Amino acid sequence: MNRGSSSTTPTTSTMRVMNAKRAAAIWLALAVVALVVLMASLALGSVALPPGRVLAALMPSSSAHGGSADLTAEIVRTLRLPRALAGFACGALLALAGALLQVLLRNPLAEPYVLGVSGGAATFALVAMIAGGAWWIVDASAFAGAFVSILLVLGLARRELWRGEPQDTSPRLLLTGAVIAAGWGALITLLLNLAPDNRLRGMLFWLTGDLNGGAMPWTALAVLAVALLAIVPAAPRLNVLLRGDAAAQALGVAVVPLRLRVYLVASLAAAAAVTTAGTIGFVGLVVPHMLRLAFGNDQRMLLPAAALGGGVAVMGADLIARTAIAPAQLPVGVITSIIGVPVFLWMLLHRRR
Amino acid sequence: MMKAHDASHAALSAQRLTLRAGTRTLLEAFTHTFYEGELWCVAGPNGAGKTTLLATLAGLLQPSAGQVELDGVRLADWQPLPLAQRRALMPQSAADAFSASVLDIVMLNRFPHLTGWGWEREADRDAAHAALELLGLAAFATRDVLSLSGGERQRVALAAVLCQDAPLLLLDEPLSHLDLHHQIDCLEALGGWAHEPGRTVLFSCHDLNLARRFATHALLLDGDGGAYAGPVHDVLTPALTSRAFGYPLILIRDGEHEALIPAPR
């Protein structure tokens, strides 16, 4: 009777039904991986430390010891721990922002870096730096740049900002994002040429994602907590939203406020990540995609999992970046892009129509 | 509290409903009540306002004038979730962007029934399997939606609204992309479904002969503000359909079979 289905029956690799127990197991596994990578980040580096020394350094009492223990604690607490946590927070924010933009735009290729959001944040930050603004003005400008950039892409790529069109999966959106990213790139080059020499070094920080700037993780971690609290309770509604606006509304979802919430949380997450570590590309694309391939596209599972997975990815990439050709350190954005570009191209070329 | 499941009031009623699109009037002061047990076909030429009418009856669009009441309560006064448990709307098909199993997609329509942290229970899974079973899609449960043909996707969408378990079904072109065999299967399934107490189905459709055979009632829009509502054989007549579609149609008979066909020029 089903003529069309007799030949091949492609199934996704994740036909097991998602439920709360399975989701919790996935989160737990990712959290364990995150802890392992965190320990490795604290232990490895120019001075390699055994795990016992790392743990001892984290204990509040360790400062009582003198001599080398003090130095160890210093390295772990003031250098490696903030850097690892900043990496985790930025990765988590970027992956969360990517997953949310993919829902908002109903396009699996949407991502803050690809859509020019990071470029917008960097451009605004550079302008503030040239103007000689204080650090918080620079950070606020980066936030504004991220919001403006997402708004530009949304506004240009669709006729009605808040109406999901069935053609959302078309390449039009990606083209718009890529062109806007190119525009930001040109502005950045212009600003670098105009900038006074003494400001150049700080400005270069924005152009390749780098956790080497003594980035403090606390703002990013706080934003991560706020973003997760704001969006995870809405995850069942996001699943419905993926079916299209009319279907979601018919199922009792208030579409416009939900879209607004997704937009705000995604922009906030992307902006906080860029403000902390500059432009780190492709995390928001690769991490949600890998998790989707492995476990399916249920947003209730995916959003927290993307945060954990993104944290692991950037923390791990930064570990590679600062140990691969030690003592020289690479910017972490180089590592994520080297991995991300081929994955993006593979996804683009293997999309099912 | 609303009298959502008070059977004595269980009805959808349009009161002096007026729908406009730009400067055109699609429907002018239309008043009618749809009762339980009825299977309605909404027919009319392209652009006559079938989709607009169904979306308005579902509460997704505001009418230009007049109002719609469900169980004696204005649609605007319904809370979103109780409304989604009372009526289901199947919009015209939208493409899926992400891989997902057919079962997961169908189960999304259990959203109005979810409680707590929003995870499905065994009953929701059973409802999804039952809906797939009803439309002969049981073997499709683990298929990836992105691998489905247009007709298969359409049947999955129909299974999804059925598993929403709402007594009022509003279906926008549920038969599009289906071959004749599956059109008849789906209409038979809908006819059986509408037989349960309290249930009403409205579907838009272009096949007048299938409508005459399976629907109990018909609503014919002429695209110019006029509408004819009543038992299907009183509405889908050669005279009224010829007027609405702007092309002469004649009724031919062969024994007990009848068909509306376009008259030769």
Interface residues (C-beta under 8 A of the other chain):
Chain A: M1 N2 G4 S5 T8 T9 P10 T11 T12 T14 M15 V17 M18 N19 A20 R106 N107 P108 P166 D168 T169 A235 P236 R237 N239 V240 L242 R243 G244 A246 A247 Q249 A250 L251 G252 V253 A254 R292 G296 N297 D298 R300 R352
Chain B: A55 A58 L60 P80 L81 L83 A84 A88 L89 P91 A94 A95 D96 A97 F98 S99 A100 S101 L103 D104 I105 L108 N109 F111 P112 L114 W117 G118 W119 E120 R125 G136 A139 F140 T142 R143 D144 L146 S147 S149 G151 E152 Q164 H181
